[in-house]
Amino acid sequence: MYSVILVEDNIEERNILKKMLLSISEFIKIYEADSEATALNIIQNNDINMFLIDINLKQSSGLDLAMKIRSISKYEFRQIIFLTTHMAYITQAFKKTHCYDYILKPYDHKEVQVMLNKLILNESSYKDKVEEKELVITLKSGIYVGIKIREIIFIEVIGKNCEVNTINGLYIANNMSLKKIMKLIDCDDIIQSHRSFAVNKDYISKIEKIDIKLSAVYFNNSSKTALLGYKFKNNVIDEFKKGKVILC
């Protein structure tokens, strides 16, 4: 589901924007925050597609919040739109945060809805394309195999080759580094877990500690495991926990 966070300390203006968003689609997940602290908590524990941020928050700067959002790797290119009553900081906002656009207050309902509708539809269309995106691997026999990105469970580099483990079996890409195959895949759901492994977070069933530096990653639809190194541990565990109810 497409998700938006409204960071605005005026509840009436939040409600106006919320109605505009819901008029575009009832299937948009909307998060609300009236402060930087609340916003960061939501942002770090969920997957946000679009950020609507008041550039003049009462207790902090919306520009500072946007800079913190950009420092989170998965949000480096997500849509940030500033809400403002004047243009004084907009040039600075574009330069520092590479925001997508801005909305002037008081809101022109028609202009805002046209802009938001365009951005949301374009982003949703891109997501649909990623869902069907395929990776083509050339096998030793000269056979070309198309693998749907969403069907990849994990990837392991052994020597100069990449073993791509999918729900339909194992495929080997010859003379392929992990860095190169990750670039070709270009999918937020597949994340590096070790210098030799990348895992699809959607298939992880369990993470178990082996020793101080290593953990084992278990998957649904596979009896194999991948390694999780300490440099990647926090990021992988955070992604695994996201959207789940944590009991302890």
N, C-alpha and C positions, 0 to 999 in steps of 0.2 A: 504494500500500500504506500502511495506517495505521502511523504510526511513534511510538515511545515511547522516551524516554531515562530511564534509571535513574541518578540521581546519588546514590550511596551508597558510603561508604568501607569498609563491612563487606561483604566478598565473600559471606559466608553469607546475609546478609539480601538482597543483590542476587539471589542464586540463588533464594531463596524467592519473591520478587516476579516474577522471570522465569518461573518455573514457573506461577504464577497467571495471568500474561498469556497464556502459550502455551496454557493450558487453555481460555481464552476463544476464541482463534483461532490457528491455526498460521501465518496469513498476516500477523501483526503483525511489523513490523521493529523489533527492540529494540537500542538503543544503550546502552552501559554506560560510566560514568565514576566514578572514585573521588576526583576533585578538581574544583574550580571551573575550573581552566585547561583540563583535558581536556574538561570538559563544554562550555565556551564554544567550543572548537575544533570539536567535533562539531555544536553548535547552529548555528554560523555557516556551516558547509559542507554542511548538510543541511536538509531540511524536516521539522520535528518537530511532531507533532500534540498529544502529551501529555508533560508533564514531571512525573516523580516525584522529588522532591528531599528529601534528608535535611536538616532544618532546622539540625541540629548537626553539620556536617562538621568533621572534626578540624583542618584547616588553614585553614578559612574559614567564613563563614556562609551557610547555604542561603538565608536571607532576602536577603542581598546579591546572591547569584547570581540569584535570582528578579527582583530589581529591574533587573539588567542585561538579563535576558531581556525584561522588559516594555519596556525602552527601544528594542528592535528592533521596528520598525513592524509587521512581519508577525506578530509574536508577542504583540501588544498584548492580544489576547483569547483566546489559546490556553489550554488546560487545564493549570493548575499545581496539583499536589497535594503537600502537604508530608508528610514522614514524621517522626514525633517520638515521644519517650518520655514527654513531659509536655505540658501545655497552656499553659505559661507564655508562649510567643511567638505562639500561634495567633491571638489577637485582633489583635495587631500585624501579623501576616502577612496577614490578611484585609483590613485597612485599607490597607496599603501596596501589596500586589501583586494584590489582588482574586482570590486563589486560589479554586479551585473547591471544594476539600474538604481534609481531612487524614486520615492513617491513623496510628492509635496503635500503638506497639510495646509488647509483642509482638503480632504480627498475629493477628487473628481471621480465619482463612482464608475462612470463609463470608461475613462482612460485607465483606471487601475484594473478593472476587470479584464479589459482587452490585453493589457500587459501580462497579468498573472496567468490568464488563460493560455496565452502564447507560450510562456515559459514552462508551464506545467505540462501542456500537451507535448511540447518538444522533448522534455525530459522523459516523459512516460514512453514516448515513441522510441527514444534511445534505449531505455531499459528493455523494451520488448525485443529490440534487435540483439541486445546482449544475450538475452535468454536463448535465442536461436543461433547465436554465433558458433561457428565450427573451427576447429583446429585441424589442418590437414597434415598428416604425417606420412613420410615416404619410408616404407619398409625396405629391408635389404633385398627382398625379391623384386623390387621395382613397383610394388603395388602401392597406390595412394589410398589412404584411409582417412575419412572425415570423422572427427570426434566432436560431439557437442560439448561445449565448454561446461555446461551445467551438469554433465554426466561424469566429469573428472572427480575422483575421490581424493587422490593425492599423487604427487610427482616425486620421484627419487632419481637423483643423479648418481650413476655408477660409472666411474671412469670418464669417458668422453660422451657417454650416452645418457639420455633421459628415459626412464621407465614411467610411462603414463598409465596409472591404474584408474580404470573407469568401472562403472557399474556393469559394463558389458565385457570386461576383460582387460588384459595388459597389452599395451602397445609400446614399442621402443623407437624413439627418435634418435637416429645416429648423429654423432658429432654436434651435439646440442647442449649448451650450458644452461644452468637453471636461470640465470639472469636473462638469457635470450628468450627462452620459452615463456617466462613470466611476462616479458614485454609483448610477445606475440599474443598471449592469452588476454592480457589487459582486462582482468576481472577482479573487482573488489572482494569477491567471496573467496578467491584463492590467494592465500597469504603464505609468506615464507615462514617456516617454523625452525629451520636448521640450515646450515650452509649447504646441505645436500637434499633438503626436503621442502616442499610447499604443499599445503593442505587446503582442502575445500572445507571451510568452517561449517557449511550446512550438513556435512556428513559426520562430523565428530560426535562420538557417543561418550567417550571417556578420556580423561588425561590422568596418567598415573606416574608418580615420581619414581625414577630409577636410582638416581644419586643426586649429588649437589648440583651438577651441571646439566643433567639430562632427564627428560621425562619421555614416556611413551604415549603416543596418540592412537586411540582406538576409533574405529569407524563403523557406522551402520553400512550394511551391504558389502562388507569386506572382512575377511579373517586376518588380513595383514595389518601391520602397525607402521607408523612413521615416528621419527624422532623429533623432539622439541628441545632446542638448545636454550640456555639461560638468557642469551641476548634477545631472543624472540618470545620468551615465555609470557611476559606481561601482556603483550599485544594479542597473542593467540588466545590466552585465557579470557581476556576482556571480550574478545569477539565471540568466544564460545558461550560466555555467560549472558551476552546481550539478548534481551527479549525473553529471558527465562526467569522463573521465580526462584530466588536464592533463599534456601532455608537456613544455611549456616555459613 
